[in-house]
Amino acid sequence: MANPTITGSSYAGEFAGKYLAAALLSADTLDSGTVTILPNVKYKAAMKVGAFSDLVRSADCDFDSSTSTMTLTEKVLTPTELQVNLQICKKQLHSDWEAAQMGFSAFDELPPLFSDFVIAQVAAEVANATETSIWQGSAGEGSFDGFDTLLTADGGADITATTVDSTNVIAQLGLIVDAIPSAVYGKEDLNIYVSSNIARAYVRALGGFVATIGGAGTDNKGSQWYNGGQLSFEGVNLVVAKGLADNTAVAAQKSNLFFGTGLLDDRNVVKVIDMADIDGSQNVRVVMRYTAGVQYGVRGDIVLYS
């Protein structure tokens, strides 16, 4: 998305939806589309989860529903309201390359490109914070409950994690695959979401640097075998979830993991305000307000390695 040129001394919200979309949806997990995104959640999103029993029975001439049952449960995704309040002194820009944009007057005006620059930088930080919250966040200041927190509260870890390195990563990933329910294994949207250190260990192992692999590794290329493409383990896609804490992994279907936000909600705000005409200071204030949260559907179809 090309940034707009802002010609006034203050910028206030016209492109809020676009900037928030860039900030939130460029979090790695969301940008890669490896979880289900629910945009425009005004307040709450309720997901109905159905469990069937005795659905199929022997055929006869009658209709009898007494032996077949469906139990509905509900999972609720409630995005958390979050904000950014940042104040920057324009005096700090005098030694910056953009000082030239201010001209030579002692009465500095907010340079248009600086407005764009500040918003872009803040958006990048919001994206990083969102990525971390998606996986390991906990309700509190500036965060929301992430998948690890929610799954741990609902049954704890399915597999107790150890410190993963290139010598044990294949065995540990094997434990995760073995724990995937049979009904889920083989689904097209099934992923194993792994922390960065697990991914690094796996790449190194496949380079031939552990006894179980040996030789020159994958395609006999040694450490040169990997060029940043898609990883998989025993037919299951590996997704590097940078927001996961070290030695943590989640096996789940994309369709069972949800991220919700109110991108078009009227509570979303982006502003860059030059305070010179308001209080005579050299300060610039940046304000962002938005909502974000996650939830999963069926706990029994998810494996938490933590």
N, C-alpha and C positions, 0 to 999 in steps of 0.2 A: 504494500500500500504506500503510495507516494504521500509524503507529509504535505499539508497545506502551507501556503505562505501566509503568515500572520502579519498584518501591516499595522495594527493598532498597538497601543502601549499595554493593553491587557488582552488575554485570551480567555474566553469563558464558554466552554461546553458545546460549541456547535458540532464538533467532531467527537463528542464524548463516546458515542457508541463504537466508532471505528477505533479509537485509541484503546478503549477497554477491551475490545475484541482482540486487538494486537497484543495487549498486555497479558490477558488471561489465556488466550488460545495459542500463544506461542510458548507456553510451558511445554517442555519436551513431550510429556505424555499426551497432552491434548493435541499438540501439533502433529504428532504421528498418528493420531486417530485410533489409539489402542485401547481406549475406554469409550463408553457410550456417552455422548454429550447431550445434555438436556438444556437448550437455551431458553431464555425468557421465562424462567421460573419466578413468578411474581412473589409467592410466599412459600408454598410447599409443593412438592411433587410426591404423590402417593403411588407406589408400585404394588400391584396385586400379585401375590405369589400363590399359585394353585398347586395343591398336592392331591393326586388321584389315588384311589385304592379300589381293587377288584373291578377295574374298568371293563375287562373282557370276561365274558362268561359263555357257557355253552348255549347254543342257539335253541330256541323253541318258538312256539306260536304267539307267546305273550310278551307284553312290555312290562318289565319289572325293574324298577330303579332302586329297589331296596338293598341290593347287594353292591351297588356302585356308589361311591361317595367322592365328593370333592371338598377339600378343606382349603379355604382361602385365608391367607395371612397378608399383612400389609407392612411394607417397609416405606418409611417416609424420609425424603430428602429435603432438608430445610437449609437453604443457603444462609451463610453467616454474613452479616453486614460488616464490611471492612472499609478502611479509609487510609489515605496517605495525606499527611500534613507536613510540608517541607518549606523551610524558609532559607533563601540564599541571598547573600549580600552581593550586589552588583560590583562593589569595589574589588571583590576577589577576582573579577574577570579582567582587570586591567593588565595583568601579565599573561593573559590567555591570548591565543591566536585570534579570537573573536573580538578582542578589544578594538581592533580596527573598525569593526562594524558600528561602534559607538560614536565615531567621529572624534573631534578634538575638543569638544565643548566640555566644560566641567559639569554640565547638567546632562548626565547620561540618560538616554532613553533605552528602553528594553529592545535589543536588536531582534528583528523578526526571526532570524534563523536560530537564535538562542532559545526562543519559545519552543520551537520544534525540537531542538536538541534536548532541552530539559525534559519535555514530555516523553521523548524516546528513551532517555536514560531511566526515568522513573518507571516507564512501562516495562523495561527490561528487568528492573528489580522486582516489580510486581509479578512478572512471569516466573522468576526464580523462587520467590516466596510461595507462589501458588503451587509450583511443582513439588516443593518440599511438603507443603500442607496436604496435598493430595495423598501422599503415601505415609508420612510419619507425623502429621500434624496432630495436635491435641487442642481441644477447645480452651481458649485463653486469649491473652493479648495478641492480636494480629494473626490469628490462625483459626483453623477449624479441625474437627476430628477427621483424620485421614484413615485410609483403609487399614493400615496396621493397627491403629488404635481401636477402630470399630470391630475388627475381626478378633483382636485379642480380648476385648470385652465380651465377645459372643463366642466363648468356647476356648479361647487361648490358642497358643501355637499348636498346629497339628504335628509339626516336627520341630524338635528343639535344635536350634542352630548351633554350629560350631564356627570357629574361625576358619574361613575358607581360603585356601591357596591352591596353587597349581597341582599340588600332590594329592589333594582330596576332593577337588571340585567335581570331578566326574562321578565319584561315589555319592556326593551330596546331592547333585542333580538327579541321580538315579533314585534316591530316596523320595524326592519330590514327585517324580514321574510315577513311582510305584504307589504313591498315596492318592493319585488322581482317581476319582470315582470312575468305574467302568463306563457309566452312562455318559460321562463328559469326555473321556479319552477318545481322541480321534475327531472331535468337533472342529469344524473349519476355523472358528474364531477362538480356539483355545490357545492361550499364551502362558509362558512362564516369565513373569516380570521379575527381573533380578537387579540387585544393586550393582553399582559400578565395579566394586572390587571383585564380585563373583564373575562378572563378564570379563574382566581383565585376566583373572585366573584361568578361565576357560579358554580364552584366546591363547594364552601362553602354553597351556597343556596341549592344545591341538597343534602347537608349533613343534612338538616333539621333545619338550623339555622335562617330561616325566617318564618314569620307567614303563608305565602302562601304555604309553604311546610309542616312545622310542623313535629311532630313525630320524628322519628329517621332517617329521610331522605331516600335516595335510598337504597333499600334492607334492611332497618332497621339497617344499619351499621353506621349511624352517620358520623363523620369525617373520618372514616376508609373506606368509600365506594369506594374512588377513588384511583387507583393504577397506574395512568399514562397512561391509555389506551385512545382509541379514544373517543372524546366528540361529541355529536350531540345535536341539538335543533330542536324539531318538525320535525324530519326526515332529517334535513340538517346537513351535517358534519361541525363541528367547527374545524378550524385549528388555532393553536396558532402561530401567526406571531410575533416573538420576535422583529422584526425590526419596528413594528408599535408603534407609540407614544401612551401613555396611553389614554384610552377612545376613541379609534379609531377602526373602523371595516370596512371591505369591503366584500360585497357579490358578488361573480362572479364565472363563470365557469373557471376551470383550462385552458381550451382551449381558453379562452379570455384574458389571462394574459401571457405575454411573457418576458423572460429574454434572452438577447443576449450577447455573448462573442466570442472573437476570440482565442479560446484555442490553435489552431494550427497556428495562425497568426505569421508571422516572427517578429512582433513587441513585442512578449512576450519574456521576458528575466528573468532569475534568476541567480544571481551571488553572491558568497561569495569570497571576495578578501582580502588576507593577504597583508597589505601595507608595511610589513617589508622590502621586497626586492625592493620596489618601491621608498619609501621616508625615510626609516630607522625608521619609527615610530612603535609603538606597536598597531596600529589601525587595525581593521577589518571592511571592508565595505560590506554592504548587499544591493543588487540592485534587485528590481523586477519591471517589466513593463508588463502591461496587459490592456485589454479593457473590459468594462462591461456597460450594460444599460438595461432599461426595456421599454415596451410599451404595450398598451392594444388594443383590436380590436374594439368592438362595445360598445360605452359609454352607450347607452340606456339599455344595458343588465347588467349593474353594479350598485350596490347600495353602496354609500359612506356614512358612519356614521362618522362624523368628526366635 
